[in-house]
């Protein structure tokens, strides 16, 4: 699967990318929202794992833009250190396909990437 990882935590994003590559995925990494938008055109990901709390264009705003630009074909996974009812409701309302709490383990990531 082609997966785009978007997180302003460079070390965290790179570590997740390594883990996904070791699992056989083709991975691109963006460290901020505008960079991610450019990569979606060139890389054409099937899934994107988005940090929710990024400066500038955060994960919620980015998800809305990605969904508008790419429709339902792009699987969107929210990735956050917050795990409360308000965040989960907002994730669902924004149209994410899944939610991962940081730090996520490979089994959780693999499950979130699978279609329902």
N, CA, C and O atoms as CSV, one atom per row, in Angstrom:
chain,resi,resn,atom,element,x,y,z
A,1,UNK,N,N,0.848,-1.175,0.000
A,1,UNK,CA,C,0.000,0.000,0.000
A,1,UNK,C,C,0.897,1.242,0.000
A,1,UNK,O,O,1.945,1.254,0.645
A,2,UNK,N,N,0.485,2.278,-0.720
A,2,UNK,CA,C,1.176,3.571,-0.696
A,2,UNK,C,C,0.580,4.401,0.446
A,2,UNK,O,O,-0.610,4.719,0.446
A,3,UNK,N,N,1.433,4.745,1.418
A,3,UNK,CA,C,0.969,5.438,2.621
A,3,UNK,C,C,1.743,6.731,2.788
A,3,UNK,O,O,2.969,6.755,2.680
A,4,UNK,N,N,1.015,7.805,3.052
A,4,UNK,CA,C,1.608,9.102,3.347
A,4,UNK,C,C,1.505,9.333,4.849
A,4,UNK,O,O,0.408,9.318,5.407
A,5,UNK,N,N,2.641,9.546,5.503
A,5,UNK,CA,C,2.697,9.849,6.932
A,5,UNK,C,C,2.901,11.356,7.064
A,5,UNK,O,O,3.827,11.913,6.475
A,6,UNK,N,N,2.036,12.015,7.839
A,6,UNK,CA,C,2.130,13.461,8.026
A,6,UNK,C,C,2.188,13.760,9.516
A,6,UNK,O,O,1.225,13.527,10.247
A,7,UNK,N,N,3.333,14.281,9.959
A,7,UNK,CA,C,3.517,14.588,11.381
A,7,UNK,C,C,4.639,15.605,11.506
A,7,UNK,O,O,5.691,15.453,10.885
A,8,UNK,N,N,4.420,16.644,12.308
A,8,UNK,CA,C,5.448,17.657,12.496
A,8,UNK,C,C,6.565,17.181,13.434
A,8,UNK,O,O,7.605,17.833,13.531
A,9,UNK,N,N,6.365,16.069,14.113
A,9,UNK,CA,C,7.412,15.443,14.915
A,9,UNK,C,C,8.265,14.616,13.953
A,9,UNK,O,O,7.922,13.480,13.624
A,10,UNK,N,N,9.366,15.192,13.513
A,10,UNK,CA,C,10.191,14.585,12.474
A,10,UNK,C,C,10.638,13.178,12.876
A,10,UNK,O,O,10.529,12.244,12.082
A,11,UNK,N,N,11.136,13.026,14.091
A,11,UNK,CA,C,11.602,11.711,14.533
A,11,UNK,C,C,10.462,10.695,14.562
A,11,UNK,O,O,10.630,9.551,14.139
A,12,UNK,N,N,9.306,11.118,15.062
A,12,UNK,CA,C,8.150,10.218,15.114
A,12,UNK,C,C,7.669,9.824,13.733
A,12,UNK,O,O,7.361,8.658,13.484
A,13,UNK,N,N,7.606,10.805,12.827
A,13,UNK,CA,C,7.169,10.526,11.456
A,13,UNK,C,C,8.132,9.571,10.762
A,13,UNK,O,O,7.714,8.622,10.098
A,14,UNK,N,N,9.419,9.831,10.923
A,14,UNK,CA,C,10.422,8.979,10.279
A,14,UNK,C,C,10.404,7.567,10.863
A,14,UNK,O,O,10.553,6.593,10.126
A,15,UNK,N,N,10.223,7.447,12.179
A,15,UNK,CA,C,10.165,6.125,12.813
A,15,UNK,C,C,8.953,5.340,12.319
A,15,UNK,O,O,9.058,4.145,12.043
A,16,UNK,N,N,7.803,6.007,12.207
A,16,UNK,CA,C,6.609,5.339,11.698
A,16,UNK,C,C,6.820,4.910,10.249
A,16,UNK,O,O,6.401,3.821,9.857
A,17,UNK,N,N,7.465,5.758,9.455
A,17,UNK,CA,C,7.736,5.416,8.057
A,17,UNK,C,C,8.623,4.177,7.956
A,17,UNK,O,O,8.381,3.311,7.115
A,18,UNK,N,N,9.639,4.087,8.798
A,18,UNK,CA,C,10.525,2.920,8.794
A,18,UNK,C,C,9.727,1.664,9.137
A,18,UNK,O,O,9.874,0.635,8.478
A,19,UNK,N,N,8.900,1.743,10.148
A,19,UNK,CA,C,8.078,0.603,10.563
A,19,UNK,C,C,7.167,0.149,9.419
A,19,UNK,O,O,7.045,-1.047,9.154
A,20,UNK,N,N,6.533,1.102,8.751
A,20,UNK,CA,C,5.642,0.768,7.644
A,20,UNK,C,C,6.410,0.184,6.460
A,20,UNK,O,O,5.936,-0.748,5.811
A,21,UNK,N,N,7.586,0.728,6.181
A,21,UNK,CA,C,8.409,0.193,5.078
A,21,UNK,C,C,8.848,-1.238,5.383
A,21,UNK,O,O,8.868,-2.086,4.491
A,22,UNK,N,N,9.198,-1.505,6.638
A,22,UNK,CA,C,9.595,-2.859,7.024
A,22,UNK,C,C,8.441,-3.845,6.876
A,22,UNK,O,O,8.654,-5.052,6.765
A,23,UNK,N,N,7.226,-3.324,6.876
A,23,UNK,CA,C,6.040,-4.161,6.681
A,23,UNK,C,C,5.666,-4.289,5.211
A,23,UNK,O,O,4.647,-4.894,4.877
A,24,UNK,N,N,6.493,-3.718,4.329
A,24,UNK,CA,C,6.286,-3.877,2.894
A,24,UNK,C,C,5.550,-2.753,2.195
A,24,UNK,O,O,5.244,-2.861,1.008
A,25,UNK,N,N,5.260,-1.673,2.909
A,25,UNK,CA,C,4.533,-0.563,2.302
A,25,UNK,C,C,5.482,0.429,1.632
A,25,UNK,O,O,6.650,0.543,2.004
A,26,UNK,N,N,4.961,1.136,0.649
A,26,UNK,CA,C,5.659,2.246,0.004
A,26,UNK,C,C,5.228,3.495,0.759
A,26,UNK,O,O,4.036,3.796,0.811
A,27,UNK,N,N,6.175,4.233,1.350
A,27,UNK,CA,C,5.837,5.319,2.269
A,27,UNK,C,C,6.519,6.617,1.870
A,27,UNK,O,O,7.696,6.634,1.510
A,28,UNK,N,N,5.759,7.701,1.939
A,28,UNK,CA,C,6.294,9.055,1.809
A,28,UNK,C,C,5.975,9.778,3.110
A,28,UNK,O,O,5.002,9.451,3.788
A,29,UNK,N,N,6.804,10.767,3.455
A,29,UNK,CA,C,6.633,11.494,4.706
A,29,UNK,C,C,6.555,12.985,4.430
A,29,UNK,O,O,7.320,13.525,3.631
A,30,UNK,N,N,5.614,13.645,5.107
A,30,UNK,CA,C,5.504,15.103,5.087
A,30,UNK,C,C,5.502,15.578,6.540
A,30,UNK,O,O,4.955,14.915,7.421
A,31,UNK,N,N,6.117,16.725,6.773
A,31,UNK,CA,C,6.231,17.237,8.138
A,31,UNK,C,C,5.299,18.416,8.407
A,31,UNK,O,O,5.284,18.951,9.516
A,32,UNK,N,N,4.526,18.822,7.410
A,32,UNK,CA,C,3.524,19.875,7.590
A,32,UNK,C,C,2.481,19.752,6.480
A,32,UNK,O,O,2.707,19.107,5.456
A,33,UNK,N,N,1.332,20.390,6.714
A,33,UNK,CA,C,0.172,20.216,5.851
A,33,UNK,C,C,0.383,20.565,4.389
A,33,UNK,O,O,0.013,19.785,3.511
A,34,UNK,N,N,0.971,21.723,4.108
A,34,UNK,CA,C,1.146,22.136,2.713
A,34,UNK,C,C,2.049,21.160,1.963
A,34,UNK,O,O,1.814,20.873,0.789
A,35,UNK,N,N,3.075,20.653,2.632
A,35,UNK,CA,C,3.955,19.663,2.013
A,35,UNK,C,C,3.164,18.394,1.690
A,35,UNK,O,O,3.367,17.781,0.642
A,36,UNK,N,N,2.271,18.008,2.584
A,36,UNK,CA,C,1.445,16.815,2.371
A,36,UNK,C,C,0.546,16.983,1.146
A,36,UNK,O,O,0.378,16.043,0.369
A,37,UNK,N,N,-0.022,18.153,0.972
A,37,UNK,CA,C,-0.899,18.394,-0.184
A,37,UNK,C,C,-0.133,18.196,-1.487
A,37,UNK,O,O,-0.654,17.596,-2.427
A,38,UNK,N,N,1.094,18.692,-1.551
A,38,UNK,CA,C,1.914,18.496,-2.743
A,38,UNK,C,C,2.251,17.034,-2.976
A,38,UNK,O,O,2.243,16.563,-4.114
A,39,UNK,N,N,2.547,16.319,-1.909
A,39,UNK,CA,C,2.901,14.902,-2.039
A,39,UNK,C,C,1.723,14.040,-2.482
A,39,UNK,O,O,1.924,13.021,-3.144
A,40,UNK,N,N,0.511,14.425,-2.132
A,40,UNK,CA,C,-0.630,13.602,-2.546
A,40,UNK,C,C,-0.772,13.597,-4.061
A,40,UNK,O,O,-1.249,12.620,-4.638
A,41,UNK,N,N,-0.363,14.675,-4.704
A,41,UNK,CA,C,-0.432,14.728,-6.162
A,41,UNK,C,C,0.661,13.849,-6.771
A,41,UNK,O,O,0.387,13.042,-7.660
A,42,UNK,N,N,1.890,14.002,-6.297
A,42,UNK,CA,C,3.014,13.269,-6.876
A,42,UNK,C,C,3.052,11.806,-6.450
A,42,UNK,O,O,3.392,10.943,-7.260
A,43,UNK,N,N,2.713,11.509,-5.209
A,43,UNK,CA,C,2.849,10.163,-4.650
A,43,UNK,C,C,1.585,9.327,-4.808
A,43,UNK,O,O,1.663,8.099,-4.850
A,44,UNK,N,N,0.424,9.970,-4.898
A,44,UNK,CA,C,-0.873,9.294,-5.033
A,44,UNK,C,C,-1.073,8.207,-3.979
A,44,UNK,O,O,-1.216,7.035,-4.327
A,45,UNK,N,N,-1.085,8.578,-2.695
A,45,UNK,CA,C,-1.226,7.566,-1.646
A,45,UNK,C,C,-2.612,6.931,-1.642
A,45,UNK,O,O,-3.595,7.522,-2.089
A,46,UNK,N,N,-2.653,5.709,-1.122
A,46,UNK,CA,C,-3.917,5.023,-0.896
A,46,UNK,C,C,-4.427,5.298,0.513
A,46,UNK,O,O,-5.621,5.179,0.791
A,47,UNK,N,N,-3.500,5.668,1.400
A,47,UNK,CA,C,-3.847,5.973,2.785
A,47,UNK,C,C,-2.938,7.077,3.288
A,47,UNK,O,O,-1.810,7.238,2.821
A,48,UNK,N,N,-3.447,7.835,4.249
A,48,UNK,CA,C,-2.655,8.877,4.899
A,48,UNK,C,C,-2.875,8.782,6.400
A,48,UNK,O,O,-4.005,8.657,6.874
A,49,UNK,N,N,-1.772,8.843,7.138
A,49,UNK,CA,C,-1.818,8.857,8.593
A,49,UNK,C,C,-1.453,10.269,9.013
A,49,UNK,O,O,-0.323,10.713,8.808
A,50,UNK,N,N,-2.420,10.980,9.608
A,50,UNK,CA,C,-2.268,12.403,9.883
A,50,UNK,C,C,-2.208,12.699,11.375
A,50,UNK,O,O,-3.101,12.313,12.130
A,51,UNK,N,N,-1.153,13.384,11.791
A,51,UNK,CA,C,-1.093,13.924,13.140
A,51,UNK,C,C,-2.163,15.006,13.233
A,51,UNK,O,O,-2.303,15.819,12.320
A,52,UNK,N,N,-2.905,15.023,14.308
A,52,UNK,CA,C,-3.978,16.008,14.445
A,52,UNK,C,C,-3.478,17.369,14.900
A,52,UNK,O,O,-4.085,18.387,14.566
A,53,UNK,N,N,-2.386,17.411,15.655
A,53,UNK,CA,C,-1.919,18.660,16.265
A,53,UNK,C,C,-0.635,19.143,15.613
A,53,UNK,O,O,0.454,18.985,16.163
A,54,UNK,N,N,-0.777,19.734,14.436
A,54,UNK,CA,C,0.377,20.312,13.747
A,54,UNK,C,C,0.188,21.816,13.649
A,54,UNK,O,O,-0.943,22.292,13.545
A,55,UNK,N,N,1.280,22.573,13.682
A,55,UNK,CA,C,1.155,24.022,13.501
A,55,UNK,C,C,0.727,24.347,12.068
A,55,UNK,O,O,0.951,23.559,11.149
A,56,UNK,N,N,0.124,25.487,11.896
A,56,UNK,CA,C,-0.353,25.865,10.566
A,56,UNK,C,C,-1.599,25.073,10.247
A,56,UNK,O,O,-2.602,25.172,10.954
A,57,UNK,N,N,-1.543,24.288,9.186
A,57,UNK,CA,C,-2.674,23.443,8.805
A,57,UNK,C,C,-2.635,22.167,9.640
A,57,UNK,O,O,-1.796,21.296,9.407
A,58,UNK,N,N,-3.528,22.055,10.599
A,58,UNK,CA,C,-3.584,20.877,11.461
A,58,UNK,C,C,-4.218,19.695,10.754
A,58,UNK,O,O,-4.672,19.804,9.615
A,59,UNK,N,N,-4.241,18.582,11.432
A,59,UNK,CA,C,-4.746,17.348,10.847
A,59,UNK,C,C,-6.208,17.389,10.447
A,59,UNK,O,O,-6.591,16.791,9.441
A,60,UNK,N,N,-7.036,18.090,11.225
A,60,UNK,CA,C,-8.455,18.162,10.870
A,60,UNK,C,C,-8.652,18.945,9.583
A,60,UNK,O,O,-9.363,18.499,8.682
A,61,UNK,N,N,-8.024,20.110,9.494
A,61,UNK,CA,C,-8.142,20.925,8.277
A,61,UNK,C,C,-7.552,20.190,7.077
A,61,UNK,O,O,-8.129,20.209,5.989
A,62,UNK,N,N,-6.415,19.551,7.271
A,62,UNK,CA,C,-5.786,18.789,6.192
A,62,UNK,C,C,-6.686,17.649,5.734
A,62,UNK,O,O,-6.808,17.402,4.535
A,63,UNK,N,N,-7.316,16.954,6.671
A,63,UNK,CA,C,-8.210,15.841,6.318
A,63,UNK,C,C,-9.378,16.324,5.471
A,63,UNK,O,O,-9.748,15.672,4.494
A,64,UNK,N,N,-9.957,17.450,5.831
A,64,UNK,CA,C,-11.071,18.001,5.055
A,64,UNK,C,C,-10.615,18.322,3.635
A,64,UNK,O,O,-11.326,18.032,2.673
A,65,UNK,N,N,-9.438,18.917,3.500
A,65,UNK,CA,C,-8.912,19.250,2.170
A,65,UNK,C,C,-8.597,17.994,1.373
A,65,UNK,O,O,-8.923,17.912,0.189
A,66,UNK,N,N,-7.964,17.012,2.013
A,66,UNK,CA,C,-7.647,15.763,1.315
A,66,UNK,C,C,-8.912,15.035,0.879
A,66,UNK,O,O,-8.976,14.503,-0.229
A,67,UNK,N,N,-9.909,15.010,1.741
A,67,UNK,CA,C,-11.164,14.335,1.402
A,67,UNK,C,C,-11.820,15.048,0.216
A,67,UNK,O,O,-12.339,14.395,-0.689
A,68,UNK,N,N,-11.798,16.377,0.217
A,68,UNK,CA,C,-12.375,17.152,-0.893
A,68,UNK,C,C,-11.625,16.862,-2.199
A,68,UNK,O,O,-12.240,16.700,-3.253
A,69,UNK,N,N,-10.299,16.801,-2.116
A,69,UNK,CA,C,-9.482,16.612,-3.322
A,69,UNK,C,C,-9.456,15.177,-3.832
A,69,UNK,O,O,-9.332,14.953,-5.036
A,70,UNK,N,N,-9.573,14.195,-2.927
A,70,UNK,CA,C,-9.361,12.804,-3.316
A,70,UNK,C,C,-10.554,11.884,-3.057
A,70,UNK,O,O,-10.523,10.708,-3.419
A,71,UNK,N,N,-11.581,12.406,-2.445
A,71,UNK,CA,C,-12.780,11.608,-2.207
A,71,UNK,C,C,-12.534,10.443,-1.265
A,71,UNK,O,O,-11.580,10.433,-0.487
A,72,UNK,N,N,-13.417,9.471,-1.356
A,72,UNK,CA,C,-13.396,8.338,-0.439
A,72,UNK,C,C,-12.295,7.336,-0.752
A,72,UNK,O,O,-12.037,6.448,0.061
A,73,UNK,N,N,-11.639,7.446,-1.901
A,73,UNK,CA,C,-10.603,6.471,-2.257
A,73,UNK,C,C,-9.383,6.568,-1.345
A,73,UNK,O,O,-8.639,5.596,-1.209
A,74,UNK,N,N,-9.166,7.724,-0.720
A,74,UNK,CA,C,-8.020,7.914,0.174
A,74,UNK,C,C,-8.437,7.596,1.604
A,74,UNK,O,O,-9.303,8.263,2.170
A,75,UNK,N,N,-7.820,6.582,2.177
A,75,UNK,CA,C,-8.113,6.186,3.558
A,75,UNK,C,C,-7.382,7.131,4.497
A,75,UNK,O,O,-6.157,7.238,4.433
A,76,UNK,N,N,-8.112,7.819,5.369
A,76,UNK,CA,C,-7.537,8.796,6.287
A,76,UNK,C,C,-7.544,8.250,7.712
A,76,UNK,O,O,-8.588,7.865,8.238
A,77,UNK,N,N,-6.368,8.222,8.325
A,77,UNK,CA,C,-6.210,7.725,9.688
A,77,UNK,C,C,-5.717,8.874,10.565
A,77,UNK,O,O,-4.654,9.439,10.309
A,78,UNK,N,N,-6.481,9.218,11.591
A,78,UNK,CA,C,-6.072,10.233,12.556
A,78,UNK,C,C,-5.034,9.627,13.488
A,78,UNK,O,O,-5.125,8.455,13.854
A,79,UNK,N,N,-4.042,10.434,13.870
A,79,UNK,CA,C,-2.944,9.967,14.711
A,79,UNK,C,C,-2.692,11.038,15.766
A,79,UNK,O,O,-2.290,12.154,15.437
A,80,UNK,N,N,-2.928,10.701,17.035
A,80,UNK,CA,C,-2.855,11.732,18.073
A,80,UNK,C,C,-2.501,11.149,19.430
A,80,UNK,O,O,-2.748,9.976,19.709
A,81,UNK,N,N,-1.923,11.987,20.257
A,81,UNK,CA,C,-1.663,11.622,21.638
A,81,UNK,C,C,-2.878,11.837,22.520
A,81,UNK,O,O,-2.892,11.411,23.675
A,82,UNK,N,N,-3.895,12.490,21.988
A,82,UNK,CA,C,-5.132,12.749,22.727
A,82,UNK,C,C,-6.119,11.614,22.483
A,82,UNK,O,O,-6.314,11.182,21.346
A,83,UNK,N,N,-6.725,11.148,23.532
A,83,UNK,CA,C,-7.710,10.075,23.385
A,83,UNK,C,C,-8.873,10.360,24.318
A,83,UNK,O,O,-9.054,9.698,25.340
A,84,UNK,N,N,-9.650,11.354,23.942
A,84,UNK,CA,C,-10.811,11.716,24.746
A,84,UNK,C,C,-12.045,11.742,23.857
A,84,UNK,O,O,-11.936,11.711,22.631
A,85,UNK,N,N,-13.198,11.798,24.467
A,85,UNK,CA,C,-14.463,11.725,23.727
A,85,UNK,C,C,-14.600,12.870,22.729
A,85,UNK,O,O,-15.106,12.663,21.626
A,86,UNK,N,N,-14.165,14.061,23.091
A,86,UNK,CA,C,-14.280,15.210,22.193
A,86,UNK,C,C,-13.447,15.002,20.939
A,86,UNK,O,O,-13.920,15.252,19.830
A,87,UNK,N,N,-12.205,14.543,21.107
A,87,UNK,CA,C,-11.339,14.292,19.944
A,87,UNK,C,C,-11.922,13.197,19.071
A,87,UNK,O,O,-11.931,13.326,17.847
A,88,UNK,N,N,-12.405,12.129,19.670
A,88,UNK,CA,C,-12.979,11.025,18.889
A,88,UNK,C,C,-14.221,11.463,18.102
A,88,UNK,O,O,-14.401,11.065,16.951
A,89,UNK,N,N,-15.072,12.281,18.724
A,89,UNK,CA,C,-16.250,12.797,18.000
A,89,UNK,C,C,-15.823,13.664,16.828
A,89,UNK,O,O,-16.386,13.568,15.737
A,90,UNK,N,N,-14.833,14.504,17.054
A,90,UNK,CA,C,-14.364,15.387,15.984
A,90,UNK,C,C,-13.714,14.579,14.854
A,90,UNK,O,O,-13.892,14.902,13.680
A,91,UNK,N,N,-12.972,13.542,15.203
A,91,UNK,CA,C,-12.362,12.660,14.200
A,91,UNK,C,C,-13.458,12.034,13.334
A,91,UNK,O,O,-13.361,12.027,12.106
A,92,UNK,N,N,-14.484,11.516,13.975
A,92,UNK,CA,C,-15.593,10.897,13.241
A,92,UNK,C,C,-16.322,11.914,12.369
A,92,UNK,O,O,-16.630,11.635,11.210
A,93,UNK,N,N,-16.597,13.094,12.925
A,93,UNK,CA,C,-17.323,14.125,12.181
A,93,UNK,C,C,-16.526,14.644,10.988
A,93,UNK,O,O,-17.110,15.067,9.990
A,94,UNK,N,N,-15.209,14.616,11.082
A,94,UNK,CA,C,-14.357,15.105,9.997
A,94,UNK,C,C,-14.289,14.109,8.848
A,94,UNK,O,O,-13.946,14.486,7.727
A,95,UNK,N,N,-14.609,12.849,9.104
A,95,UNK,CA,C,-14.624,11.861,8.032
A,95,UNK,C,C,-13.397,10.982,7.966
A,95,UNK,O,O,-13.127,10.372,6.932
A,96,UNK,N,N,-12.648,10.906,9.054
A,96,UNK,CA,C,-11.525,9.976,9.101
A,96,UNK,C,C,-12.063,8.547,9.047
A,96,UNK,O,O,-13.178,8.273,9.490
A,97,UNK,N,N,-11.254,7.646,8.500
A,97,UNK,CA,C,-11.621,6.230,8.445
A,97,UNK,C,C,-11.161,5.455,9.670
A,97,UNK,O,O,-11.643,4.353,9.929
A,98,UNK,N,N,-10.234,6.026,10.420
A,98,UNK,CA,C,-9.711,5.345,11.592
A,98,UNK,C,C,-9.011,6.314,12.514
A,98,UNK,O,O,-8.791,7.476,12.172
A,99,UNK,N,N,-8.661,5.816,13.697
A,99,UNK,CA,C,-8.015,6.641,14.718
A,99,UNK,C,C,-6.959,5.815,15.433
A,99,UNK,O,O,-7.230,4.698,15.875
A,100,UNK,N,N,-5.762,6.360,15.546
A,100,UNK,CA,C,-4.673,5.722,16.275
A,100,UNK,C,C,-4.190,6.658,17.366
A,100,UNK,O,O,-3.991,7.852,17.137
A,101,UNK,N,N,-4.006,6.106,18.546
A,101,UNK,CA,C,-3.453,6.898,19.639
A,101,UNK,C,C,-1.955,6.658,19.683
A,101,UNK,O,O,-1.492,5.521,19.597
A,102,UNK,N,N,-1.193,7.752,19.820
A,102,UNK,CA,C,0.267,7.657,19.925
A,102,UNK,C,C,0.638,7.155,21.311
A,102,UNK,O,O,-0.024,7.516,22.284
A,103,UNK,N,N,1.650,6.353,21.427
A,103,UNK,CA,C,2.350,5.653,20.342
A,103,UNK,C,C,1.546,4.439,19.909
A,103,UNK,O,O,0.979,3.734,20.744
A,104,UNK,N,N,1.497,4.198,18.633
A,104,UNK,CA,C,0.715,3.076,18.107
A,104,UNK,C,C,1.632,1.883,17.832
A,104,UNK,O,O,2.790,2.050,17.447
A,105,UNK,N,N,1.111,0.716,18.028
A,105,UNK,CA,C,1.857,-0.511,17.731
A,105,UNK,C,C,1.485,-0.988,16.329
A,105,UNK,O,O,0.437,-0.618,15.800
A,106,UNK,N,N,2.331,-1.797,15.742
A,106,UNK,CA,C,2.141,-2.240,14.359
A,106,UNK,C,C,0.796,-2.913,14.139
A,106,UNK,O,O,0.159,-2.685,13.111
A,107,UNK,N,N,0.354,-3.726,15.070
A,107,UNK,CA,C,-0.936,-4.414,14.901
A,107,UNK,C,C,-2.079,-3.406,14.780
A,107,UNK,O,O,-2.968,-3.581,13.948
A,108,UNK,N,N,-2.066,-2.366,15.592
A,108,UNK,CA,C,-3.111,-1.324,15.529
A,108,UNK,C,C,-3.044,-0.556,14.216
A,108,UNK,O,O,-4.073,-0.242,13.617
A,109,UNK,N,N,-1.840,-0.259,13.780
A,109,UNK,CA,C,-1.658,0.462,12.525
A,109,UNK,C,C,-2.163,-0.377,11.359
A,109,UNK,O,O,-2.892,0.123,10.503
A,110,UNK,N,N,-1.783,-1.636,11.322
A,110,UNK,CA,C,-2.213,-2.536,10.248
A,110,UNK,C,C,-3.735,-2.658,10.217
A,110,UNK,O,O,-4.340,-2.649,9.144
A,111,UNK,N,N,-4.345,-2.770,11.381
A,111,UNK,CA,C,-5.803,-2.871,11.460
A,111,UNK,C,C,-6.464,-1.594,10.955
A,111,UNK,O,O,-7.462,-1.664,10.239
A,112,UNK,N,N,-5.926,-0.429,11.314
A,112,UNK,CA,C,-6.508,0.845,10.886
A,112,UNK,C,C,-6.405,1.040,9.374
A,112,UNK,O,O,-7.240,1.720,8.778
A,113,UNK,N,N,-5.406,0.458,8.765
A,113,UNK,CA,C,-5.210,0.612,7.327
A,113,UNK,C,C,-6.118,-0.287,6.494
A,113,UNK,O,O,-6.274,-0.074,5.291
A,114,UNK,N,N,-6.711,-1.280,7.127
A,114,UNK,CA,C,-7.581,-2.211,6.406
A,114,UNK,C,C,-8.955,-1.600,6.148
A,114,UNK,O,O,-9.509,-0.922,7.014
A,115,UNK,N,N,-9.502,-1.838,4.962
A,115,UNK,CA,C,-10.872,-1.368,4.700
A,115,UNK,C,C,-11.843,-2.086,5.636
A,115,UNK,O,O,-11.568,-3.198,6.087
A,116,UNK,N,N,-12.976,-1.451,5.927
A,116,UNK,CA,C,-13.962,-2.073,6.846
A,116,UNK,C,C,-14.536,-3.362,6.286
A,116,UNK,O,O,-15.369,-3.997,6.932
